Amino acid sequence: MRGWMLAGVRRSPGPLIGTVVASAAAAALTVAALSVALGDTSAPAGRLAGASVVVAGDTTLHVTVGHGDDARQSLPLPAYRGVPAGLAGQLARVPGVAATAGESGFPGGVVRPGDVDLVAVTAKPGVSPGVLAGRIRAALHGDRGYTIATGPARGDVADLNAAVERSDGQVLGAALIPPIVTISLFVLAATTGLAVSLRRRRFALLRTVGATRGQVRRAILAELAVCGIAGGALGWLPGVALGGLGVRALAAHQMLPADSAAWRSPWLLLVACGVSVIVAVLSGQIAARRAGRTSPAQALRETVAERKWPSPVRILLGLGAAGGAGTLMAFTFGQKSAAGQLALAFPLLLTCMVAVALLGPVLVAFAAWLARPARAVGGPSARLALAAISAQPRRTASAVIPVALAVAMVGAVYFADASIAHATAAQAGSTVTADRVISGSGLNAGAVRQVRALPGVRAAAGVTPVSVAATDPDLEPVYGEAVSDGPLGRVLDLGVTSGSLDALRPGQIAVSALEAGSGAMGVHVGSRVTVYLPDGTPYRATVSALYTRSLASGDVLIPAAAVAGHTGTAPDFGQILVSGGSAGGLAGLAAGHPGWHVASRNVANAAATQAGQDGFANNLILGLVATLAAVALVNTLVVATVERRRALRLLGRVGASRGQVAAAFGWHALFVTVTGVVAGAAAGAVTLVAVTKAATGSWVPFIGLAPAAGLVIAVAALVAGAVMIPFWLMSRREPALAAG
C-alpha cells in the first residue's frame, strides 16, 4: 500500500503540492506569531545599571476577579506608586548594603512631596544581588506592596512603559495564533478535499484490488501528515524571518520595548511541523473518510463520470450551518449590550463561512442557472465553460469557495475597521462643541480659572487623556479623559443617554454605553464601581452619566481632581475647551503664556481626527487574514486548473484553437470570481453589520467605493492569474491545440 501510494504521488504530485504550500503558509504565520509572543523583550537598566537591587512600589496591579484558579489577575502599571523618601535610610541598615539612594525623575514618576520613584541599592563587595534582595525582602516583611528587582528586571522598573508595551505586543502575538489555526483549517479543508477528489481514480483502483476502507483512510491521512511535516519545515525559516520583522514593526509602534528581539529557538521547527501536521490531518478527516467509505463499484463509476452533486449528508450539514448562522445572527442582534454583540461577531463569521463551504456546489449550480443568458453573449466559449460548470458543480465549487472565504474574511475585517475609523473621525469632528480650543503646556487648574474670568466666556473645561484599569469583566486597561469641574455639556456633545455631565465631581465617573454593557462593566447610573488609576490607586465612584459618543473621547470620564498625583505627570490638561469669549481676548491671554496655542473648533477637530487614525494593530491583523486568504485562493485554483489538462488535451484533439480554449478558461475564471465575490460578500455582510452596530450604533457600515473596488479587482486579478497562467503554460506543451 505504501509503495503504491508513493508511486502515485511521484506520477501526479500536483494536488499534494498544494497541501504542502498551504501547510507551509500556516506554519510560517504560526511561527511568526509565536516568536513575537515569546520574544526577548527585556529593557535596558539605564541609569539603574549601577544598582545591585532596585526597590519600588509594586509596579503591577493585582486584582481578584471572580472565583477559581485564574481569579487573581495582573496588569502592568504605567505610573509609579512612589515610596517614602525615608525608605532609603531604612534599607541602608540592611546587612550587605553599601549605599542607597532615592531616585526620581523617571517617566511616569510620582510628583507627590515626600515620595521618590524608587530606591537604588548597591551591595557591598562579595554580596550577590540575589542574596541582598532576599535580605531586603525580609526587612520589608515580604515583598507585598513592593517590586524588588535585580538583573534584567531592573529595566522594567527603570521604564514602566516597557512592561506595558511588552504586554500589548505579546498579547497581540498570542491572540493571533487561534485565528491563524482556525483560518488554516478552512484553507486546508478546501485544498485537501480537492486533492482527494482529483485522485479518486487511484483510490477506486485500490478499493477494487481489495484495499479496505481503513487502509485507504489511513493512507490519505499519512499523506497529509507527511505534507504537514514538509510544509512545517518549509515554513519554519520564513516564519522566523517574519517574526523578526513583526517584532521590529511592533517596537517601532511602541507595542514592544525598543530593543526587543524575536524568539529564535530551534524548538520553533518542531512547533512549525507539529502545527502543520495537526492542521493538515484535522482538515483532511472528512475527505479521507469519504474516500474510504466509497464502495469499489461506486469508485469505478466516479472515475468515468464524476458525481455531480455532493452527498446528502453534506447538504444537510450545510443547511444546518445556514440555519445556525441565522439563529446566531438573531441572537447577536438581540443582545442588549454592544460588548455581547462584539463577542459573537467572530463566531457568526465562522458559521457563515462553514455554510458557504458546505453548500458551495448548490450555490454554484444556482449561479450557473442564473448565468444562462451569458451563453448567447459569449458564444461557443461561454457555452462550453457553463456546460462544464453545470456538469461538475462540485469541482467548480472547490474554486469558488476559496474566493468566497477570501472576500468574507478580508471584507469583514477591513470594512469593520473602516466603519469604526469613519465613525471615530465623524465623532472627533463633532464631539467638541466649544468655540475655541487652547492647547500647549502649563494648562493647569489655574489656567482654566483665568480663561473662565475672561469677558464673554460662558464655559471652560480642561481635558486630558487618562488610562485606568477596570474589570470588564477581566482586568483590562480602559481609556478615557480626565476633566475639570464645570458644565461639560456646554463644550462637549457626548450623546448622554442617562444621568448628567453638568458637574462631574470627585467620587463620580461617567461611562460609555459600550463599556457599561452587561458584557463589560455591567453598570448603570447610580451603580458603584471601582477603577484603578495609573499608579494602581483604587478609585471608588458612582456612575453619574452614560454616553454613546465614546469613539473619540474614550470610555470613561473622571474628575481631574481625583486623578491628580496618580498619573506620573504634572496635573495639567492637554486642552482647554472654551465656549464664548472673543478671539482677541483669548489671544491676549495666550500671548502672556508662551507655549499656549488658540485654535478654532474646526481646526482642533481636524487635528483630533488625524491623530485618531493610527491602526497598526488592525492593519497587522488584516495583513495576516489577507495573506492566508490569498494563499488559499491561489493555491486551490492553480491545483484545480492544472488538473484540467486532460480536458485541455481533449479540446485540442477535437479541433479547438488555443484562443477558443483560452476564452473558455477566461469565462470560467469570470464565473468563479463573480460567484465567489457575491457569496463572500453575503457571508461577511452579516458580521460587518453586527460589528458596526455594536461599535458605532449605526446599522449601516461605511464601505468606501475605492476600497470595495480594490478588493474586487485584487480578487479578480488573483483568480485570473491562478487560472490563466497555468493554462498558458499547459497550452504551450499541448501541440494538439491549433494556433489562433
GUVEXVO-432124 format. One record per residue (C-alpha): residue number from 1; residue in one letter; y, x, z. Coordinates in steps of 0.25 Angstrom, whole numbers, plus 5000, padded with zeros to 4 digits. Layout:
<pts>
NUM,A,Y,X,Z
...
</pts>
This chain:
<pts>
1,M,5000,5000,5000
2,R,5010,5011,5004
3,G,5007,5019,4991
4,W,5009,5006,4982
5,M,5022,5003,4989
6,L,5027,5017,4987
7,A,5023,5017,4973
8,G,5031,5004,4970
9,V,5043,5010,4977
10,R,5043,5022,4968
11,R,5042,5014,4956
12,S,5053,5004,4960
13,P,5061,5009,4971
14,G,5074,5001,4968
15,P,5072,4989,4978
16,L,5069,4999,4989
17,I,5081,5008,4986
18,G,5090,4996,4988
19,T,5084,4994,5002
20,V,5086,5009,5005
21,V,5100,5008,5001
22,A,5103,4996,5010
23,S,5096,5003,5021
24,A,5104,5015,5019
25,A,5117,5007,5020
26,A,5113,5000,5033
27,A,5109,5013,5039
28,A,5121,5021,5035
29,L,5130,5010,5041
30,T,5122,5009,5054
31,V,5122,5024,5056
32,A,5137,5024,5053
33,A,5140,5013,5064
34,L,5130,5019,5074
35,S,5137,5033,5072
36,V,5150,5026,5075
37,A,5145,5019,5087
38,L,5139,5031,5093
39,G,5149,5041,5089
40,D,5155,5053,5097
41,T,5168,5046,5101
42,S,5172,5056,5113
43,A,5187,5058,5115
44,P,5193,5072,5118
45,A,5197,5074,5132
46,G,5211,5078,5128
47,R,5220,5082,5140
48,L,5208,5080,5149
49,A,5200,5091,5143
50,G,5202,5100,5155
51,A,5198,5090,5165
52,S,5183,5090,5170
53,V,5184,5076,5175
54,V,5193,5064,5172
55,V,5195,5052,5181
56,A,5202,5040,5176
57,G,5202,5025,5180
58,D,5190,5018,5173
59,T,5193,5019,5158
60,T,5182,5008,5155
61,L,5183,4993,5159
62,H,5171,4987,5165
63,V,5169,4972,5166
64,T,5157,4964,5169
65,V,5155,4953,5159
66,G,5145,4942,5162
67,H,5131,4946,5167
68,G,5120,4955,5162
69,D,5117,4969,5159
70,D,5129,4970,5149
71,A,5139,4963,5159
72,R,5146,4976,5162
73,Q,5155,4979,5150
74,S,5165,4990,5148
75,L,5177,4993,5139
76,P,5185,5006,5138
77,L,5200,5004,5143
78,P,5212,5008,5135
79,A,5221,5012,5147
80,Y,5219,5020,5159
81,R,5217,5013,5172
82,G,5224,5024,5179
83,V,5220,5031,5192
84,P,5229,5034,5204
85,A,5236,5048,5203
86,G,5231,5051,5217
87,L,5217,5051,5211
88,A,5219,5066,5206
89,G,5221,5070,5221
90,Q,5208,5063,5225
91,L,5200,5069,5214
92,A,5205,5083,5217
93,R,5197,5083,5230
94,V,5184,5081,5224
95,P,5175,5093,5225
96,G,5175,5101,5212
97,V,5189,5097,5207
98,A,5198,5108,5203
99,A,5210,5099,5199
100,T,5214,5085,5196
101,A,5226,5079,5188
102,G,5231,5065,5186
103,E,5233,5063,5171
104,S,5241,5052,5164
105,G,5247,5050,5150
106,F,5235,5047,5143
107,P,5235,5036,5132
108,G,5232,5023,5140
109,G,5236,5029,5153
110,V,5242,5022,5165
111,V,5257,5021,5167
112,R,5256,5015,5182
113,P,5263,5024,5192
114,G,5254,5032,5201
115,D,5242,5032,5192
116,V,5237,5042,5182
117,D,5228,5040,5170
118,L,5217,5049,5175
119,V,5213,5061,5183
120,A,5208,5074,5177
121,V,5199,5082,5186
122,T,5196,5097,5184
123,A,5183,5103,5190
124,K,5182,5116,5198
125,P,5174,5127,5191
126,G,5159,5125,5192
127,V,5160,5109,5194
128,S,5156,5102,5182
129,P,5163,5089,5177
130,G,5151,5081,5179
131,V,5150,5085,5194
132,L,5164,5083,5196
133,A,5164,5069,5190
134,G,5153,5066,5200
135,R,5161,5070,5212
136,I,5173,5063,5207
137,R,5165,5050,5205
138,A,5160,5051,5219
139,A,5174,5054,5225
140,L,5179,5041,5218
141,H,5167,5033,5223
142,G,5161,5032,5210
143,D,5168,5031,5196
144,R,5171,5016,5198
145,G,5185,5013,5192
146,Y,5185,5027,5187
147,T,5182,5035,5174
148,I,5177,5049,5177
149,A,5175,5057,5164
150,T,5170,5071,5161
151,G,5167,5078,5148
152,P,5169,5070,5135
153,A,5172,5057,5143
154,R,5186,5063,5147
155,G,5190,5060,5133
156,D,5189,5045,5135
157,V,5197,5046,5147
158,A,5208,5054,5140
159,D,5209,5044,5129
160,L,5205,5030,5133
161,N,5207,5025,5119
162,A,5195,5034,5115
163,A,5185,5025,5123
164,V,5192,5012,5117
165,E,5191,5018,5103
166,R,5176,5022,5105
167,S,5173,5008,5110
168,D,5179,5002,5098
169,G,5173,5011,5088
170,Q,5159,5012,5094
171,V,5158,4997,5096
172,L,5162,4995,5081
173,G,5151,5004,5077
174,A,5141,4998,5085
175,A,5145,4984,5081
176,L,5143,4987,5066
177,I,5129,4990,5068
178,P,5123,4976,5069
179,P,5131,4971,5057
180,I,5126,4983,5049
181,V,5112,4980,5052
182,T,5114,4965,5050
183,I,5120,4966,5037
184,S,5110,4977,5033
185,L,5099,4967,5035
186,F,5105,4957,5025
187,V,5107,4969,5015
188,L,5093,4974,5016
189,A,5087,4960,5017
190,A,5092,4957,5003
191,T,5088,4971,4998
192,T,5074,4971,5003
193,G,5072,4957,4999
194,L,5076,4961,4985
195,A,5067,4974,4985
196,V,5055,4966,4989
197,S,5057,4955,4979
198,L,5059,4965,4968
199,R,5045,4971,4971
200,R,5037,4958,4972
201,R,5028,4963,4961
202,R,5023,4975,4969
203,F,5021,4966,4981
204,A,5014,4956,4973
205,L,5004,4967,4968
206,L,5002,4971,4982
207,R,4998,4957,4986
208,T,4989,4955,4974
209,V,4981,4968,4977
210,G,4979,4964,4992
211,A,4991,4968,5000
212,T,4993,4959,5012
213,R,5006,4953,5016
214,G,5007,4962,5028
215,Q,5005,4974,5019
216,V,5016,4970,5009
217,R,5025,4967,5020
218,R,5023,4980,5027
219,A,5025,4988,5015
220,I,5038,4981,5012
221,L,5043,4984,5026
222,A,5038,4998,5025
223,E,5046,5000,5013
224,L,5058,4994,5019
225,A,5056,5003,5031
226,V,5056,5015,5022
227,C,5068,5011,5015
228,G,5075,5009,5028
229,I,5072,5023,5032
230,A,5076,5029,5019
231,G,5089,5020,5020
232,G,5092,5025,5034
233,A,5090,5040,5030
234,L,5099,5038,5018
235,G,5110,5030,5026
236,W,5110,5040,5038
237,L,5119,5051,5033
238,P,5129,5041,5026
239,G,5129,5033,5039
240,V,5133,5045,5047
241,A,5144,5048,5038
242,L,5149,5034,5038
243,G,5148,5035,5054
244,G,5157,5047,5053
245,L,5167,5040,5044
246,G,5167,5028,5053
247,V,5170,5036,5066
248,R,5182,5043,5059
249,A,5187,5030,5054
250,L,5186,5023,5067
251,A,5192,5035,5074
252,A,5204,5034,5064
253,H,5206,5019,5068
254,Q,5205,5022,5083
255,M,5192,5015,5085
256,L,5185,5028,5089
257,P,5191,5041,5096
258,A,5197,5051,5087
259,D,5186,5062,5088
260,S,5174,5052,5087
261,A,5162,5057,5079
262,A,5151,5048,5073
263,W,5137,5049,5079
264,R,5129,5058,5070
265,S,5115,5059,5077
266,P,5102,5061,5069
267,W,5098,5049,5076
268,L,5106,5041,5066
269,L,5096,5044,5055
270,L,5085,5037,5064
271,V,5095,5025,5066
272,A,5098,5024,5051
273,C,5083,5024,5048
274,G,5080,5014,5059
275,V,5091,5004,5056
276,S,5087,5005,5041
277,V,5073,5002,5043
278,I,5075,4991,5053
279,V,5085,4984,5044
280,A,5076,4986,5031
281,V,5064,4981,5038
282,L,5070,4969,5044
283,S,5077,4965,5031
284,G,5064,4966,5023
285,Q,5056,4958,5033
286,I,5058,4945,5025
287,A,5056,4951,5011
288,A,5043,4959,5016
289,R,5037,4946,5022
290,R,5040,4938,5009
291,A,5033,4949,5000
292,G,5021,4950,5010
293,R,5019,4935,5011
294,T,5019,4933,4995
295,S,5005,4930,4990
296,P,4999,4938,4979
297,A,4999,4927,4969
298,Q,5014,4923,4972
299,A,5018,4938,4972
300,L,5012,4940,4958
301,R,5019,4927,4953
302,E,5032,4933,4958
303,T,5030,4946,4950
304,V,5031,4937,4937
305,A,5041,4927,4941
306,E,5050,4929,4954
307,R,5051,4918,4963
308,K,5063,4910,4960
309,W,5066,4904,4974
310,P,5066,4910,4988
311,S,5055,4906,4998
312,P,5057,4892,5005
313,V,5058,4900,5018
314,R,5070,4908,5013
315,I,5077,4895,5008
316,L,5074,4888,5022
317,L,5079,4900,5029
318,G,5092,4901,5020
319,L,5095,4886,5023
320,G,5093,4889,5038
321,A,5102,4900,5037
322,A,5112,4892,5030
323,G,5111,4881,5040
324,G,5112,4891,5051
325,A,5125,4896,5045
326,G,5131,4882,5044
327,T,5127,4879,5059
328,L,5133,4893,5063
329,M,5145,4890,5055
330,A,5147,4877,5062
331,F,5144,4883,5076
332,T,5154,4895,5073
333,F,5166,4885,5069
334,G,5162,4877,5080
335,Q,5165,4888,5090
336,K,5178,4885,5098
337,S,5181,4900,5101
338,A,5185,4910,5090
339,A,5176,4920,5097
340,G,5164,4912,5095
341,Q,5167,4910,5080
342,L,5168,4925,5078
343,A,5155,4927,5085
344,L,5148,4918,5076
345,A,5154,4923,5063
346,F,5145,4935,5060
347,P,5132,4927,5063
348,L,5138,4916,5054
349,L,5140,4926,5043
350,L,5126,4932,5044
351,T,5120,4917,5044
352,C,5127,4914,5031
353,M,5122,4927,5025
354,V,5108,4924,5028
355,A,5109,4911,5022
356,V,5115,4917,5009
357,A,5104,4927,5009
358,L,5092,4917,5011
359,L,5098,4907,5001
360,G,5102,4917,4991
361,P,5092,4913,4980
362,V,5096,4898,4982
363,L,5111,4902,4981
364,V,5108,4910,4968
365,A,5101,4898,4961
366,F,5112,4889,4965
367,A,5122,4899,4959
368,A,5114,4901,4947
369,W,5114,4886,4945
370,L,5129,4885,4946
371,A,5131,4897,4937
372,R,5124,4890,4925
373,P,5137,4887,4917
374,A,5139,4902,4916
375,R,5127,4902,4906
376,A,5136,4896,4896
377,V,5147,4906,4898
378,G,5139,4919,4900
379,G,5130,4918,4888
380,P,5116,4923,4888
381,S,5118,4934,4899
382,A,5123,4924,4909
383,R,5111,4914,4905
384,L,5102,4926,4907
385,A,5108,4930,4921
386,L,5108,4916,4926
387,A,5094,4913,4921
388,A,5089,4926,4929
389,I,5097,4921,4941
390,S,5091,4907,4941
391,A,5077,4913,4939
392,Q,5078,4923,4950
393,P,5087,4918,4961
394,R,5080,4926,4972
395,R,5083,4939,4965
396,T,5097,4935,4961
397,A,5099,4931,4976
398,S,5096,4945,4980
399,A,5108,4950,4973
400,V,5117,4938,4977
401,I,5114,4939,4992
402,P,5120,4953,4994
403,V,5133,4949,4987
404,A,5134,4937,4995
405,L,5131,4945,5008
406,A,5142,4955,5004
407,V,5152,4945,5001
408,A,5149,4937,5014
409,M,5149,4949,5023
410,V,5161,4957,5017
411,G,5169,4944,5014
412,A,5167,4938,5029
413,V,5171,4952,5035
414,Y,5183,4955,5026
415,F,5189,4941,5025
416,A,5187,4938,5040
417,D,5195,4951,5043
418,A,5205,4948,5033
419,S,5207,4934,5038
420,I,5209,4939,5052
421,A,5219,4950,5047
422,H,5226,4940,5039
423,A,5228,4930,5052
424,T,5232,4942,5060
425,A,5243,4946,5051
426,A,5247,4932,5050
427,Q,5248,4931,5065
428,A,5254,4944,5066
429,G,5265,4939,5057
430,S,5268,4926,5064
431,T,5264,4928,5079
432,V,5277,4935,5083
433,T,5288,4924,5082
434,A,5298,4933,5089
435,D,5311,4936,5080
436,R,5310,4951,5082
437,V,5301,4962,5088
438,I,5304,4974,5095
439,S,5294,4986,5095
440,G,5295,5000,5100
441,S,5294,5008,5113
442,G,5299,5004,5126
443,L,5297,4989,5125
444,N,5294,4986,5139
445,A,5298,4974,5148
446,G,5312,4979,5150
447,A,5314,4979,5135
448,V,5309,4965,5134
449,R,5319,4961,5144
450,Q,5330,4968,5136
451,V,5326,4960,5124
452,R,5326,4947,5131
453,A,5340,4949,5136
454,L,5346,4950,5122
455,P,5354,4939,5118
456,G,5347,4928,5110
457,V,5333,4933,5113
458,R,5324,4921,5116
459,A,5311,4928,5120
460,A,5306,4942,5120
461,A,5292,4947,5123
462,G,5285,4961,5123
463,V,5271,4962,5118
464,T,5261,4974,5117
465,P,5247,4975,5113
466,V,5236,4976,5124
467,S,5221,4977,5125
468,V,5214,4970,5137
469,A,5199,4969,5139
470,A,5193,4955,5141
471,T,5179,4949,5142
472,D,5178,4940,5129
473,P,5166,4939,5133
474,D,5163,4954,5132
475,L,5173,4964,5137
476,E,5182,4968,5125
477,P,5196,4972,5122
478,V,5206,4961,5119
479,Y,5219,4964,5112
480,G,5232,4957,5115
481,E,5246,4959,5119
482,A,5254,4961,5132
483,V,5266,4952,5132
484,S,5278,4952,5141
485,D,5283,4939,5148
486,G,5291,4929,5141
487,P,5289,4917,5131
488,L,5279,4923,5121
489,G,5279,4911,5113
490,R,5293,4914,5108
491,V,5289,4927,5102
492,L,5274,4925,5099
493,D,5267,4914,5092
494,L,5252,4915,5096
495,G,5247,4901,5094
496,V,5246,4897,5108
497,T,5235,4886,5110
498,S,5236,4884,5125
499,G,5244,4890,5136
500,S,5257,4896,5134
501,L,5263,4910,5131
502,D,5277,4907,5137
503,A,5275,4916,5148
504,L,5263,4926,5150
505,R,5263,4931,5164
506,P,5254,4941,5171
507,G,5241,4934,5175
508,Q,5241,4927,5161
509,I,5235,4930,5148
510,A,5235,4923,5134
511,V,5222,4924,5126
512,S,5220,4921,5111
513,A,5211,4909,5107
514,L,5201,4919,5101
515,E,5200,4927,5114
516,A,5200,4915,5123
517,G,5188,4908,5116
518,S,5175,4905,5122
519,G,5168,4917,5115
520,A,5178,4927,5120
521,M,5186,4926,5133
522,G,5184,4911,5135
523,V,5197,4907,5141
524,H,5208,4896,5140
525,V,5221,4894,5146
526,G,5220,4895,5161
527,S,5208,4904,5161
528,R,5207,4916,5170
529,V,5204,4929,5162
530,T,5203,4944,5165
531,V,5206,4954,5155
532,Y,5207,4969,5157
533,L,5219,4977,5154
534,P,5219,4990,5146
535,D,5217,4998,5159
536,G,5206,4989,5164
537,T,5214,4981,5174
538,P,5209,4967,5174
539,Y,5220,4956,5171
540,R,5216,4942,5176
541,A,5225,4932,5170
542,T,5225,4917,5166
543,V,5225,4913,5151
544,S,5239,4907,5149
545,A,5238,4905,5134
546,L,5229,4905,5122
547,Y,5234,4908,5108
548,T,5228,4909,5094
549,R,5236,4919,5086
550,S,5229,4932,5092
551,L,5226,4940,5080
552,A,5240,4947,5080
553,S,5243,4947,5095
554,G,5229,4949,5102
555,D,5220,4940,5110
556,V,5227,4941,5124
557,L,5242,4941,5129
558,I,5244,4948,5142
559,P,5257,4949,5150
560,A,5263,4963,5149
561,A,5265,4964,5164
562,A,5250,4962,5166
563,V,5246,4974,5157
564,A,5258,4983,5161
565,G,5252,4996,5167
566,H,5238,4993,5162
567,T,5239,4997,5147
568,G,5241,5012,5148
569,T,5254,5011,5141
570,A,5268,5008,5146
571,P,5271,4993,5148
572,D,5279,4992,5135
573,F,5278,4982,5124
574,G,5275,4984,5109
575,Q,5284,4974,5105
576,I,5295,4964,5110
577,L,5296,4951,5103
578,V,5309,4945,5103
579,S,5313,4931,5099
580,G,5328,4928,5097
581,G,5339,4938,5099
582,S,5347,4945,5088
583,A,5343,4957,5079
584,G,5355,4964,5083
585,G,5353,4963,5098
586,L,5338,4968,5097
587,A,5342,4979,5088
588,G,5353,4983,5098
589,L,5343,4983,5109
590,A,5333,4991,5101
591,A,5344,5001,5098
592,G,5344,5005,5112
593,H,5329,5007,5113
594,P,5324,5018,5104
595,G,5311,5014,5098
596,W,5313,4999,5098
597,H,5312,4992,5085
598,V,5316,4978,5082
599,A,5309,4970,5070
600,S,5309,4956,5065
601,R,5297,4947,5068
602,N,5292,4949,5053
603,V,5293,4964,5053
604,A,5285,4964,5067
605,N,5275,4954,5062
606,A,5273,4962,5049
607,A,5270,4975,5057
608,A,5261,4968,5066
609,T,5253,4962,5054
610,Q,5252,4976,5048
611,A,5247,4982,5062
612,G,5236,4972,5063
613,Q,5229,4976,5050
614,D,5220,4987,5055
615,G,5206,4982,5053
616,F,5198,4995,5052
617,A,5186,4990,5060
618,N,5186,4977,5051
619,N,5186,4986,5039
620,L,5175,4994,5044
621,I,5166,4982,5046
622,L,5170,4977,5033
623,G,5166,4990,5026
624,L,5153,4990,5033
625,V,5150,4976,5029
626,A,5155,4979,5014
627,T,5146,4991,5013
628,L,5133,4984,5017
629,A,5136,4972,5008
630,A,5139,4981,4997
631,V,5126,4989,4999
632,A,5118,4976,4999
633,L,5125,4971,4987
634,V,5124,4983,4978
635,N,5110,4987,4983
636,T,5104,4973,4981
637,L,5110,4971,4967
638,V,5106,4985,4962
639,V,5092,4983,4966
640,A,5091,4969,4960
641,T,5097,4974,4947
642,V,5088,4986,4946
643,E,5076,4977,4947
644,R,5080,4969,4935
645,R,5077,4980,4926
646,R,5064,4972,4921
647,A,5073,4961,4917
648,L,5083,4970,4910
649,R,5071,4976,4902
650,L,5066,4962,4898
651,L,5080,4958,4893
652,G,5081,4971,4885
653,R,5067,4968,4878
654,V,5071,4954,4874
655,G,5084,4960,4867
656,A,5095,4958,4877
657,S,5106,4968,4875
658,R,5112,4977,4886
659,G,5125,4969,4886
660,Q,5118,4956,4888
661,V,5109,4960,4899
662,A,5122,4967,4906
663,A,5129,4953,4905
664,A,5117,4946,4911
665,F,5117,4956,4923
666,G,5132,4954,4924
667,W,5130,4939,4925
668,H,5120,4941,4935
669,A,5130,4950,4943
670,L,5141,4940,4942
671,F,5131,4929,4947
672,V,5127,4938,4959
673,T,5142,4941,4962
674,V,5147,4926,4961
675,T,5135,4920,4969
676,G,5135,4931,4980
677,V,5150,4930,4982
678,V,5150,4915,4983
679,A,5138,4915,4993
680,G,5144,4927,5001
681,A,5158,4920,5002
682,A,5151,4907,5007
683,A,5143,4915,5017
684,G,5155,4923,5022
685,A,5165,4912,5022
686,V,5160,4905,5034
687,T,5160,4917,5043
688,L,5174,4921,5037
689,V,5179,4907,5041
690,A,5173,4908,5055
691,V,5179,4921,5058
692,T,5193,4917,5052
693,K,5193,4904,5060
694,A,5189,4912,5073
695,A,5199,4923,5071
696,T,5211,4917,5065
697,G,5210,4902,5068
698,S,5210,4899,5053
699,W,5199,4893,5045
700,V,5204,4900,5032
701,P,5201,4914,5031
702,F,5210,4924,5023
703,I,5204,4928,5010
704,G,5213,4937,5002
705,L,5211,4935,4987
706,A,5211,4950,4985
707,P,5200,4954,4995
708,A,5192,4942,4991
709,A,5193,4946,4976
710,G,5190,4961,4980
711,L,5177,4956,4987
712,V,5172,4949,4975
713,I,5176,4960,4966
714,A,5169,4970,4975
715,V,5156,4962,4975
716,A,5156,4959,4960
717,A,5158,4974,4958
718,L,5147,4978,4967
719,V,5138,4967,4960
720,A,5141,4971,4946
721,G,5139,4986,4949
722,A,5126,4983,4957
723,V,5121,4975,4945
724,M,5127,4981,4932
725,I,5126,4996,4936
726,P,5110,4995,4938
727,F,5110,4986,4925
728,W,5117,4997,4917
729,L,5108,5008,4922
730,M,5096,5000,4919
731,S,5100,4995,4905
732,R,5102,5010,4901
733,R,5088,5012,4903
734,E,5083,5000,4896
735,P,5082,5002,4881
736,A,5078,4988,4878
737,L,5092,4983,4881
738,A,5100,4982,4868
739,A,5114,4988,4867
740,G,5125,4978,4868
</pts>
